[in-house]
């Protein structure tokens, strides 16, 4: 169970980074003229990454962007007038990778399981994060990392879904021990190190910056629109036969606001908000099961 849970969480984060990284290829692209306790430790180290815990942040459903696929000729009055799609994208890349914190909300596919992962993750450059993760509506896991400690909490539905194929007695013991309880581990420990890495905004944005070695991606201008009520401008990023849609803020810094995959094989969408806002990564109150303690002592 631990191996599968880790892979699904990692896939979610890699796809999230990849969504931001779509702006990298845009830099060298060309503009078009149209639209472009061993069991307890195993479970706790295996599963989660996504956004503010329910006590500190809203849910993990990303609202669809209001946008049109049409791309009229640029007007002098519209946002980014006189800039090509690649130039707009380069500005968005610079602004986004310069952020001190951000929040990612949406859904992405997991190639290994064929399921859809719902994530809502807030993270900052200090390595703190707070979040939730769900799998096709099958329960939810919560994650907080603050300082040198990783806190995880799973609901019963999540534990049962992730335990499919395990002996029934083991599943019942796991649910009895962990469901609805906060657990803690050292972020430097072998079981938590990978989980703590999910909260590394520096690494995510470094990956988003790319190496510049990728093949050029064609980027074309779209039109002015809104994303969750915020003024935005649409870009279409074409990679081979796939055309993804990117929404860039037109007020304030030109941050990436939303990414929508155009791939039928890897559909998904992620919204980006909370730029430079504090991440609600506070240790949970009440009893916490210490999985680093030999006897699982509660704190």
TORKOL-4160 file (C-alpha; in steps of 0.2 Angstrom, whole numbers, padded with zeros to 4 digits, m for minus):
299
<pt num="1" X="0000" Y="0000" Z="0000"/>
<pt num="2" X="0014" Y="0012" Z="0004"/>
<pt num="3" X="0022" Y="0010" Z="m0013"/>
<pt num="4" X="0006" Y="0014" Z="m0023"/>
<pt num="5" X="0001" Y="0029" Z="m0012"/>
<pt num="6" X="0018" Y="0037" Z="m0014"/>
<pt num="7" X="0017" Y="0035" Z="m0032"/>
<pt num="8" X="0000" Y="0043" Z="m0034"/>
<pt num="9" X="0005" Y="0058" Z="m0023"/>
<pt num="10" X="0021" Y="0060" Z="m0033"/>
<pt num="11" X="0012" Y="0059" Z="m0049"/>
<pt num="12" X="0001" Y="0073" Z="m0044"/>
<pt num="13" X="0015" Y="0084" Z="m0039"/>
<pt num="14" X="0025" Y="0081" Z="m0055"/>
<pt num="15" X="0010" Y="0085" Z="m0065"/>
<pt num="16" X="0007" Y="0101" Z="m0055"/>
<pt num="17" X="0025" Y="0106" Z="m0059"/>
<pt num="18" X="0023" Y="0101" Z="m0077"/>
<pt num="19" X="0008" Y="0113" Z="m0078"/>
<pt num="20" X="0018" Y="0127" Z="m0073"/>
<pt num="21" X="0033" Y="0121" Z="m0084"/>
<pt num="22" X="0022" Y="0123" Z="m0099"/>
<pt num="23" X="0027" Y="0141" Z="m0098"/>
<pt num="24" X="0045" Y="0136" Z="m0101"/>
<pt num="25" X="0043" Y="0129" Z="m0118"/>
<pt num="26" X="0033" Y="0145" Z="m0122"/>
<pt num="27" X="0048" Y="0156" Z="m0120"/>
<pt num="28" X="0057" Y="0149" Z="m0136"/>
<pt num="29" X="0040" Y="0146" Z="m0145"/>
<pt num="30" X="0034" Y="0156" Z="m0159"/>
<pt num="31" X="0018" Y="0166" Z="m0160"/>
<pt num="32" X="0004" Y="0161" Z="m0172"/>
<pt num="33" X="m0009" Y="0171" Z="m0180"/>
<pt num="34" X="m0024" Y="0162" Z="m0173"/>
<pt num="35" X="m0029" Y="0152" Z="m0157"/>
<pt num="36" X="m0016" Y="0141" Z="m0150"/>
<pt num="37" X="0018" Y="0001" Z="0072"/>
<pt num="38" X="0025" Y="m0005" Z="0056"/>
<pt num="39" X="0007" Y="m0004" Z="0048"/>
<pt num="40" X="0004" Y="0013" Z="0055"/>
<pt num="41" X="0021" Y="0020" Z="0048"/>
<pt num="42" X="0018" Y="0012" Z="0031"/>
<pt num="43" X="0001" Y="0020" Z="0029"/>
<pt num="44" X="0006" Y="0037" Z="0036"/>
<pt num="45" X="0022" Y="0038" Z="0025"/>
<pt num="46" X="0012" Y="0033" Z="0010"/>
<pt num="47" X="m0001" Y="0044" Z="0006"/>
<pt num="48" X="m0004" Y="0063" Z="0004"/>
<pt num="49" X="m0001" Y="0079" Z="m0004"/>
<pt num="50" X="m0012" Y="0093" Z="m0008"/>
<pt num="51" X="m0019" Y="0108" Z="0001"/>
<pt num="52" X="m0025" Y="0117" Z="0016"/>
<pt num="53" X="m0032" Y="0106" Z="0029"/>
<pt num="54" X="m0051" Y="0107" Z="0031"/>
<pt num="55" X="m0049" Y="0118" Z="0047"/>
<pt num="56" X="m0039" Y="0131" Z="0038"/>
<pt num="57" X="m0043" Y="0131" Z="0020"/>
<pt num="58" X="m0058" Y="0128" Z="0008"/>
<pt num="59" X="m0061" Y="0112" Z="m0002"/>
<pt num="60" X="m0051" Y="0105" Z="m0017"/>
<pt num="61" X="m0063" Y="0108" Z="m0032"/>
<pt num="62" X="m0056" Y="0120" Z="m0045"/>
<pt num="63" X="m0069" Y="0130" Z="m0053"/>
<pt num="64" X="m0069" Y="0130" Z="m0072"/>
<pt num="65" X="m0062" Y="0145" Z="m0080"/>
<pt num="66" X="m0073" Y="0156" Z="m0091"/>
<pt num="67" X="m0065" Y="0156" Z="m0108"/>
<pt num="68" X="m0068" Y="0155" Z="m0126"/>
<pt num="69" X="m0058" Y="0145" Z="m0138"/>
<pt num="70" X="m0059" Y="0158" Z="m0151"/>
<pt num="71" X="m0044" Y="0170" Z="m0154"/>
<pt num="72" X="m0049" Y="0186" Z="m0163"/>
<pt num="73" X="m0035" Y="0198" Z="m0169"/>
<pt num="74" X="m0027" Y="0208" Z="m0155"/>
<pt num="75" X="m0035" Y="0225" Z="m0151"/>
<pt num="76" X="m0025" Y="0239" Z="m0145"/>
<pt num="77" X="m0036" Y="0240" Z="m0130"/>
<pt num="78" X="m0034" Y="0222" Z="m0124"/>
<pt num="79" X="m0022" Y="0215" Z="m0111"/>
<pt num="80" X="m0004" Y="0213" Z="m0117"/>
<pt num="81" X="m0007" Y="0222" Z="m0133"/>
<pt num="82" X="0008" Y="0221" Z="m0145"/>
<pt num="83" X="0015" Y="0206" Z="m0136"/>
<pt num="84" X="0016" Y="0189" Z="m0145"/>
<pt num="85" X="0010" Y="0173" Z="m0136"/>
<pt num="86" X="0028" Y="0168" Z="m0132"/>
<pt num="87" X="0032" Y="0185" Z="m0124"/>
<pt num="88" X="0017" Y="0185" Z="m0113"/>
<pt num="89" X="0022" Y="0167" Z="m0108"/>
<pt num="90" X="0039" Y="0173" Z="m0104"/>
<pt num="91" X="0032" Y="0186" Z="m0092"/>
<pt num="92" X="0021" Y="0174" Z="m0084"/>
<pt num="93" X="0035" Y="0162" Z="m0081"/>
<pt num="94" X="0046" Y="0175" Z="m0073"/>
<pt num="95" X="0032" Y="0181" Z="m0062"/>
<pt num="96" X="0026" Y="0163" Z="m0057"/>
<pt num="97" X="0044" Y="0156" Z="m0053"/>
<pt num="98" X="0047" Y="0172" Z="m0043"/>
<pt num="99" X="0033" Y="0168" Z="m0031"/>
<pt num="100" X="0036" Y="0166" Z="m0012"/>
<pt num="101" X="0021" Y="0155" Z="m0010"/>
<pt num="102" X="0006" Y="0148" Z="m0020"/>
<pt num="103" X="m0008" Y="0136" Z="m0019"/>
<pt num="104" X="m0013" Y="0123" Z="m0032"/>
<pt num="105" X="m0030" Y="0116" Z="m0034"/>
<pt num="106" X="m0038" Y="0104" Z="m0046"/>
<pt num="107" X="m0037" Y="0087" Z="m0053"/>
<pt num="108" X="m0024" Y="0077" Z="m0062"/>
<pt num="109" X="m0024" Y="0059" Z="m0069"/>
<pt num="110" X="m0013" Y="0045" Z="m0061"/>
<pt num="111" X="m0006" Y="0035" Z="m0075"/>
<pt num="112" X="m0003" Y="0019" Z="m0064"/>
<pt num="113" X="m0020" Y="0017" Z="m0057"/>
<pt num="114" X="m0030" Y="0026" Z="m0070"/>
<pt num="115" X="m0039" Y="0036" Z="m0056"/>
<pt num="116" X="m0041" Y="0054" Z="m0055"/>
<pt num="117" X="m0032" Y="0063" Z="m0040"/>
<pt num="118" X="m0040" Y="0079" Z="m0033"/>
<pt num="119" X="m0027" Y="0090" Z="m0025"/>
<pt num="120" X="m0027" Y="0106" Z="m0015"/>
<pt num="121" X="m0010" Y="0111" Z="m0010"/>
<pt num="122" X="m0003" Y="0127" Z="m0002"/>
<pt num="123" X="0016" Y="0128" Z="m0001"/>
<pt num="124" X="0030" Y="0141" Z="0002"/>
<pt num="125" X="0049" Y="0143" Z="0000"/>
<pt num="126" X="0052" Y="0138" Z="0018"/>
<pt num="127" X="0046" Y="0121" Z="0014"/>
<pt num="128" X="0030" Y="0122" Z="0024"/>
<pt num="129" X="0014" Y="0116" Z="0016"/>
<pt num="130" X="m0004" Y="0112" Z="0021"/>
<pt num="131" X="m0015" Y="0101" Z="0010"/>
<pt num="132" X="m0027" Y="0088" Z="0006"/>
<pt num="133" X="m0028" Y="0074" Z="m0007"/>
<pt num="134" X="m0042" Y="0063" Z="m0013"/>
<pt num="135" X="m0043" Y="0049" Z="m0026"/>
<pt num="136" X="m0059" Y="0048" Z="m0037"/>
<pt num="137" X="m0069" Y="0054" Z="m0022"/>
<pt num="138" X="m0064" Y="0039" Z="m0011"/>
<pt num="139" X="m0060" Y="0048" Z="0005"/>
<pt num="140" X="m0047" Y="0061" Z="0009"/>
<pt num="141" X="m0030" Y="0063" Z="0017"/>
<pt num="142" X="m0023" Y="0078" Z="0025"/>
<pt num="143" X="m0005" Y="0084" Z="0026"/>
<pt num="144" X="0004" Y="0098" Z="0035"/>
<pt num="145" X="0023" Y="0101" Z="0035"/>
<pt num="146" X="0029" Y="0114" Z="0047"/>
<pt num="147" X="0047" Y="0115" Z="0051"/>
<pt num="148" X="0055" Y="0098" Z="0053"/>
<pt num="149" X="0039" Y="0089" Z="0056"/>
<pt num="150" X="0026" Y="0081" Z="0044"/>
<pt num="151" X="0009" Y="0078" Z="0050"/>
<pt num="152" X="m0004" Y="0066" Z="0041"/>
<pt num="153" X="m0022" Y="0062" Z="0044"/>
<pt num="154" X="m0033" Y="0050" Z="0034"/>
<pt num="155" X="m0051" Y="0047" Z="0034"/>
<pt num="156" X="m0058" Y="0029" Z="0034"/>
<pt num="157" X="m0064" Y="0029" Z="0016"/>
<pt num="158" X="m0046" Y="0034" Z="0010"/>
<pt num="159" X="m0038" Y="0021" Z="0021"/>
<pt num="160" X="m0050" Y="0007" Z="0015"/>
<pt num="161" X="m0048" Y="0013" Z="m0004"/>
<pt num="162" X="m0029" Y="0013" Z="m0002"/>
<pt num="163" X="m0029" Y="m0004" Z="0007"/>
<pt num="164" X="m0038" Y="m0014" Z="m0007"/>
<pt num="165" X="m0030" Y="m0031" Z="m0009"/>
<pt num="166" X="m0023" Y="m0031" Z="0008"/>
<pt num="167" X="m0029" Y="m0044" Z="0021"/>
<pt num="168" X="m0045" Y="m0039" Z="0029"/>
<pt num="169" X="m0038" Y="m0040" Z="0047"/>
<pt num="170" X="m0024" Y="m0029" Z="0042"/>
<pt num="171" X="m0036" Y="m0016" Z="0035"/>
<pt num="172" X="m0047" Y="m0016" Z="0050"/>
<pt num="173" X="m0032" Y="m0014" Z="0061"/>
<pt num="174" X="m0025" Y="0000" Z="0051"/>
<pt num="175" X="m0042" Y="0009" Z="0051"/>
<pt num="176" X="m0045" Y="0007" Z="0069"/>
<pt num="177" X="m0027" Y="0014" Z="0073"/>
<pt num="178" X="m0026" Y="0029" Z="0060"/>
<pt num="179" X="m0043" Y="0034" Z="0054"/>
<pt num="180" X="m0047" Y="0052" Z="0059"/>
<pt num="181" X="m0031" Y="0054" Z="0069"/>
<pt num="182" X="m0016" Y="0065" Z="0066"/>
<pt num="183" X="0001" Y="0057" Z="0065"/>
<pt num="184" X="0018" Y="0065" Z="0065"/>
<pt num="185" X="0035" Y="0060" Z="0059"/>
<pt num="186" X="0052" Y="0069" Z="0057"/>
<pt num="187" X="0053" Y="0077" Z="0040"/>
<pt num="188" X="0071" Y="0070" Z="0039"/>
<pt num="189" X="0066" Y="0052" Z="0043"/>
<pt num="190" X="0067" Y="0039" Z="0029"/>
<pt num="191" X="0048" Y="0037" Z="0029"/>
<pt num="192" X="0044" Y="0056" Z="0028"/>
<pt num="193" X="0058" Y="0063" Z="0017"/>
<pt num="194" X="0049" Y="0060" Z="0001"/>
<pt num="195" X="0033" Y="0067" Z="0008"/>
<pt num="196" X="0042" Y="0082" Z="0014"/>
<pt num="197" X="0049" Y="0084" Z="m0003"/>
<pt num="198" X="0032" Y="0087" Z="m0010"/>
<pt num="199" X="0032" Y="0103" Z="0000"/>
<pt num="200" X="0048" Y="0110" Z="m0008"/>
<pt num="201" X="0042" Y="0125" Z="m0018"/>
<pt num="202" X="0059" Y="0130" Z="m0023"/>
<pt num="203" X="0061" Y="0113" Z="m0032"/>
<pt num="204" X="0044" Y="0114" Z="m0040"/>
<pt num="205" X="0048" Y="0132" Z="m0047"/>
<pt num="206" X="0066" Y="0127" Z="m0052"/>
<pt num="207" X="0059" Y="0112" Z="m0062"/>
<pt num="208" X="0046" Y="0124" Z="m0069"/>
<pt num="209" X="0060" Y="0135" Z="m0075"/>
<pt num="210" X="0067" Y="0121" Z="m0086"/>
<pt num="211" X="0083" Y="0119" Z="m0094"/>
<pt num="212" X="0079" Y="0127" Z="m0110"/>
<pt num="213" X="0084" Y="0111" Z="m0119"/>
<pt num="214" X="0066" Y="0106" Z="m0124"/>
<pt num="215" X="0059" Y="0107" Z="m0141"/>
<pt num="216" X="0051" Y="0124" Z="m0145"/>
<pt num="217" X="0032" Y="0125" Z="m0141"/>
<pt num="218" X="0021" Y="0135" Z="m0152"/>
<pt num="219" X="0011" Y="0148" Z="m0142"/>
<pt num="220" X="m0003" Y="0158" Z="m0148"/>
<pt num="221" X="m0014" Y="0172" Z="m0141"/>
<pt num="222" X="m0032" Y="0169" Z="m0136"/>
<pt num="223" X="m0043" Y="0183" Z="m0129"/>
<pt num="224" X="m0047" Y="0192" Z="m0112"/>
<pt num="225" X="m0058" Y="0182" Z="m0100"/>
<pt num="226" X="m0059" Y="0178" Z="m0082"/>
<pt num="227" X="m0054" Y="0164" Z="m0070"/>
<pt num="228" X="m0063" Y="0163" Z="m0054"/>
<pt num="229" X="m0068" Y="0181" Z="m0056"/>
<pt num="230" X="m0050" Y="0187" Z="m0059"/>
<pt num="231" X="m0046" Y="0196" Z="m0076"/>
<pt num="232" X="m0035" Y="0184" Z="m0086"/>
<pt num="233" X="m0029" Y="0182" Z="m0104"/>
<pt num="234" X="m0029" Y="0165" Z="m0113"/>
<pt num="235" X="m0014" Y="0157" Z="m0122"/>
<pt num="236" X="m0014" Y="0141" Z="m0132"/>
<pt num="237" X="0001" Y="0131" Z="m0130"/>
<pt num="238" X="0003" Y="0117" Z="m0144"/>
<pt num="239" X="0015" Y="0103" Z="m0141"/>
<pt num="240" X="0013" Y="0091" Z="m0156"/>
<pt num="241" X="m0005" Y="0086" Z="m0158"/>
<pt num="242" X="m0009" Y="0092" Z="m0140"/>
<pt num="243" X="m0015" Y="0110" Z="m0137"/>
<pt num="244" X="m0016" Y="0115" Z="m0119"/>
<pt num="245" X="m0024" Y="0131" Z="m0112"/>
<pt num="246" X="m0015" Y="0143" Z="m0101"/>
<pt num="247" X="m0023" Y="0158" Z="m0092"/>
<pt num="248" X="m0012" Y="0172" Z="m0086"/>
<pt num="249" X="m0017" Y="0186" Z="m0074"/>
<pt num="250" X="m0019" Y="0203" Z="m0082"/>
<pt num="251" X="m0020" Y="0213" Z="m0066"/>
<pt num="252" X="m0005" Y="0214" Z="m0055"/>
<pt num="253" X="0009" Y="0202" Z="m0059"/>
<pt num="254" X="0006" Y="0191" Z="m0074"/>
<pt num="255" X="0005" Y="0175" Z="m0063"/>
<pt num="256" X="m0001" Y="0159" Z="m0070"/>
<pt num="257" X="m0019" Y="0157" Z="m0065"/>
<pt num="258" X="m0025" Y="0141" Z="m0073"/>
<pt num="259" X="m0019" Y="0126" Z="m0084"/>
<pt num="260" X="m0030" Y="0115" Z="m0094"/>
<pt num="261" X="m0023" Y="0100" Z="m0102"/>
<pt num="262" X="m0029" Y="0096" Z="m0120"/>
<pt num="263" X="m0023" Y="0078" Z="m0119"/>
<pt num="264" X="m0036" Y="0065" Z="m0120"/>
<pt num="265" X="m0024" Y="0053" Z="m0112"/>
<pt num="266" X="m0019" Y="0064" Z="m0098"/>
<pt num="267" X="m0034" Y="0076" Z="m0095"/>
<pt num="268" X="m0033" Y="0087" Z="m0080"/>
<pt num="269" X="m0034" Y="0105" Z="m0074"/>
<pt num="270" X="m0025" Y="0115" Z="m0061"/>
<pt num="271" X="m0029" Y="0132" Z="m0054"/>
<pt num="272" X="m0015" Y="0143" Z="m0046"/>
<pt num="273" X="m0020" Y="0155" Z="m0032"/>
<pt num="274" X="m0013" Y="0162" Z="m0016"/>
<pt num="275" X="0003" Y="0169" Z="m0023"/>
<pt num="276" X="0014" Y="0177" Z="m0009"/>
<pt num="277" X="0001" Y="0173" Z="0004"/>
<pt num="278" X="0005" Y="0165" Z="0021"/>
<pt num="279" X="0003" Y="0146" Z="0021"/>
<pt num="280" X="m0008" Y="0139" Z="0035"/>
<pt num="281" X="0004" Y="0126" Z="0041"/>
<pt num="282" X="0001" Y="0125" Z="0059"/>
<pt num="283" X="0004" Y="0110" Z="0070"/>
<pt num="284" X="m0013" Y="0101" Z="0073"/>
<pt num="285" X="m0021" Y="0104" Z="0090"/>
<pt num="286" X="m0026" Y="0089" Z="0101"/>
<pt num="287" X="m0019" Y="0072" Z="0101"/>
<pt num="288" X="m0005" Y="0067" Z="0089"/>
<pt num="289" X="0001" Y="0049" Z="0086"/>
<pt num="290" X="0020" Y="0050" Z="0085"/>
<pt num="291" X="0026" Y="0037" Z="0073"/>
<pt num="292" X="0044" Y="0040" Z="0076"/>
<pt num="293" X="0041" Y="0034" Z="0094"/>
<pt num="294" X="0045" Y="0015" Z="0096"/>
<pt num="295" X="0028" Y="0013" Z="0105"/>
<pt num="296" X="0018" Y="0025" Z="0095"/>
<pt num="297" X="0016" Y="0037" Z="0109"/>
<pt num="298" X="0003" Y="0051" Z="0107"/>
<pt num="299" X="0008" Y="0069" Z="0110"/>
